[in-house]
Each structure stands twice: as structure tokens, then as C-alpha cells.
């Protein structure tokens, strides 16, 4: 919707907007917001809106608690589940200190910096996100349970698939917000679902990934269900993945595409603490099509990176290790930096692993490097990485890993 500041103020007046939610994320990608009235919009655009950051993990303590939110008018979108009269809208916001200095733990800003670096090098990276989630029943008090909403399987249909109407409502709501889903279906696990998105530039794709989780949880709640994006909600059943498809523009030289993949493979172990930021994340890896080894192949879902069948500018690389607890701003930023590293250094991509890594013998598996097997190992790897320390502020690394 790419509104200007003046157009946002006019929109609020003409569309009977009563609340504007200035939204941002904490360091872990959890969405936060503060609501202001339309009369405060000029002040918000000119000076920013002050928040007490001391209660937000990683945002400071009581001695340095003031931060300012600066709404970005081009991100204006309505919240369709709110009333038609007295409408509610949201805008994503940049975060600064009172003196105007950028806030180092603003992960959206970190992604903006990565996008700028890519542009300086002559490249643009676009992303398509695939997030999986479970729908669980609620108990008589309305509390979430771990009882799946159905017993359906992969791409089953109603009546076995009880999430069909919920997915439909989610997709229609997203369209009203200017976000365009590409497809939706039931996943392998009972009550498990997936909705995929069209490609978008990195910042829009990250904003949409954050908004998506909020919409899913809201619509599920309205339908008497609970949405769960955790990496391993049910033991011995498929976990939730956040498969990230990445494309490169311009696509003048196919070699750059493979250099990009080589850069990601080289740095992925160091990136894993941010792609899989909880102990539960490591219960998912290595099971039910979630990768364990650093490898790539064409169309092969047992690999860390697969290249789906596509030609030319539609060629993409799908990173399959992240889960939905990852902060998309950090995940996309690190993938951009890793891809750029591979391109600028013309890294040679290793041979594809055209085999099923879930069925081959240990003698073959020993030839592949493993992803970290615990969050502690992932943090240790990140802390010792020159690549991570170059692109992730020390304050963010400390919050994630205490290092």
C-alpha cells in the first residue's frame, strides 16, 4: 500500500480509523505494539512515540528505558478482525534512542542494513516463506490443549481436514491486509497446516512473516482453536518448519546463484542459533524431513538446501532447517550476508547429495558435516564465528547466547 505520511493521516480521517498500532518486534521476533489515536499521527511521524523499553527482554533496563518508535507509513495495513466503525490499523516502526541514534537491537534495522549491502553490491534477494503450524483444541475453560483439531494427513480434505475453513479465513484476512498467500493445505501431522506466500523483497517478506503468525493465532482463537508454531509440539510427530525460499536478482549469471548457496552452506552452522533459537528446535532437526546434515540437492527434501524445479529468474534455493520461532529479520539478514559472501568470493559449491539422507548408511553420513545438535552447541558455534560477529551486534548475540 506504500502510503506517504500525509496519505496515512488522510486515510485515518476518511476511513474512520480510531486506533493506530505502532508495531515492532523484540530481539526474538515476537511482535509488540502500542496504540495511538489519530490525533497523535503528526507527532509520531515527526518525533516518534516514546515507549518504556525496560520490560522488553534485551531492550534495556530501568536506567536507560526510553526508546522511540517511528512508524513507517508505507507499511500501513488494516486489521480486518477489528470493528468496521472505529477501525484499527497497524504500521511497522523503526526504533531509536531519544537522541536519534539507531537502536542496535532493532532487528528490522539489521535486515535493512543487509538489504542495503546487497544493493550496493548490485543484487537483490527476494524471499518466499512457508510456515507450518498446528491447530489444537481448547478445553472447557478456553485454555489450549495438545489435542489436535483432526487426524488428517498430508493434503487431506474435509471432513477429515478440520482446518480447511480456518485456513480459508486466514487467507481471506491476509488478502484484506494486502498480503497475498500462494497456497494452503493440511500438512503431515494431525491438525498440522501450512500456508505459503508469494515472493517479495526481504523487508516486506519479513514483515509479512511476523504478521502471518499474529493473524493465524487470532483467527484460530476466533474459531475456538489454538495455533501452535513451536518447533516440536508433539513428540514422535512432525515438527513445524519455517522453510525459506530465496531468489537472486539479477539472474544474469547462474554461477552467482550457486555461489550464493555455497556461502549459505559455509556459514549455516554459525547461523543456526538464530534459525533455531530454542532447545525444542533441536528435537525437530533430523526427523520427519527436517535436515540434520549440511548438504544440498535438486528437489530432494532430505537435504538442508534443495533447489525446486524452476527456470531462470524463478530459480530458488529452499533452506529447510529454520523453524517458526526464528526471528525472520535476523534469518533473512544472515541469509543475505551469507549469500553475498559466497558471490563476492566466488565460492565453489560442493557436489549435490543426490540421495536420501534418512536411509543411507552411517559410512556415507560420516562424510557430511552436521548441524549443531543442541542450542548450546549452536551458541558456541555462533560466538566463535567471525561471520556472526561481523553482522550481528554484540548486544543481540549476548541476549541469544550470553556470549
Protein Blocks (a to p, Z undefined) as FASTA:
>chain_A
ZZafklmmmmmmmnopabdcdddddfkopacdddddfklmmmmmmnopaddfklpghiac
fklmcccddddfklgccdfkbcfehpacddddddddfkopacfklmklmmmmmmmmmmmn
opacddddddddddddddfkopacfbdfbfcdehiacfklmmlmmmmmmmmmmmmnopac
fbdcddfbghiacdddddddfklmmmmmmmmmmmmmmmmmmnopacdfbfblbghiacdd
dddddddddffblklmmmmmmmmmmmmmmmmmmmmgcfklmmmgopahiafbdcddehia
kbfbdcdddehjlpccddfkbcfkbcfklmmmmmmmmmmmmmmnopacdddddddfklmc
fklmmmpccddfbfklmmmmmmmpmklmmmmcfklmmmmnoZZ
